[in-house]
Amino acid sequence: MLEALQMAPPDSILGLSEAFKADANPSKINLSVGVYKDKDGRTPILGCVKEAERRLLESQTSKSYLAITGIPEYGRQVRQLVFGADHPLAVGERAATLQTPGGTGACRVAGDFLSQKLGVRTIWCSKPTWANHMGIFKAAGLAIQSYAYFDEDAFALDFDAMLESLKGIPSGDAVCLHACCHNPSGVDPTIDQWGLVAEVLAERKVLPVMDFAYQGFGEGLTEDAGGVAEVCSKVDEALICTSFSKNFGLYSERTGAMTLVAGSEDAARTALSHAKISVRTNYSNPPEHGGAIVTAVLSDERLRDEWEAELAQMRDRINGMRRLFADTMKAKNAPRDFSFITRQRGMFSFSGLTAVQVDELRNKHSIYIVGDGRINVAGMTEANMDRLCDAILAVL
Ligand code: LMR
């Protein structure tokens, strides 16, 4: 049977990392996969993480299985981070959290739960969305539809079109929303716009699945949670997919969470019992280490302060690179205005580069960006900026 298989295409994002590694050009630049790099182009382990790991190494006494839902204190900390420490959903029992292997694991658990337990047939994703959303939800047995999101001429959110699209979604379907730092475009709704989105979802009885992979990379931890707060203030039910890959730099530890919000404590308990089956039949129970690190950091005042400072540093560096890129392009008399990049948030920017230009950047300049024109701004440094801008100008 295996003999009959044809080669599958490489993953549109992770496949580029493999190609980048194989590229012998010493000046190659990787702006593809969403991984943070510091000013020297390294992906560091955060100081707070190192300290938490040191403590764990000393205090851990067993590697026995975790519960299907993971570390209980982790779940509590996740809900406090997502909803705010004193929010009823953080302190009450209407929300329940499952520790998952990364944000991808959270999305897959959400997809399986929607399709197997709630009988949802279709999930609506923004156009464009993270390439893997489609693959994950399809693998979970859901049909994918898209709603309008990005205005390609203005490099901004096309909010009127988005709202119109959402109004057309049939009741009983699910909609995937990027809670902040939209991947790939970097453009988010304002708080007022989130309020209007939430009203439509509530009226249409559409279930929101909020992918929250970049909390803290936009404006700040609390500010970035504004969309989730708006939605959860107007709808009774939602699924929130958290990732700590980026904001804790825990990429390889696969650390995430799926939080379900129900209309009552009873409904939450019942829903959790079903979501646990989705986990058990998928990966049984979650890996411990990343969740233990996050729990240790978030429950220790000093480590938490250190984390928030390190996160702010990452956010500020990315925003600095956005400004430097726009200024450098302007100084080089680019035929286009690139100032839109300074108005986008998070790791990514939708550059407007075509597939042909993306290929040329890779083949002629060893610069790797995703085929749809998504640039990982976090891969820019002062040292590679000049070469990057020259190469983009050459392909424009
Ligand atoms: C990305 O979008 O580059 C990241 O979320 C990494 C991934 O898994 O695709």
Residues whose N, C-alpha, C, O or C-beta is under 5 A from the ligand:
A	BS01	LMR	I13 S32 V33 G34
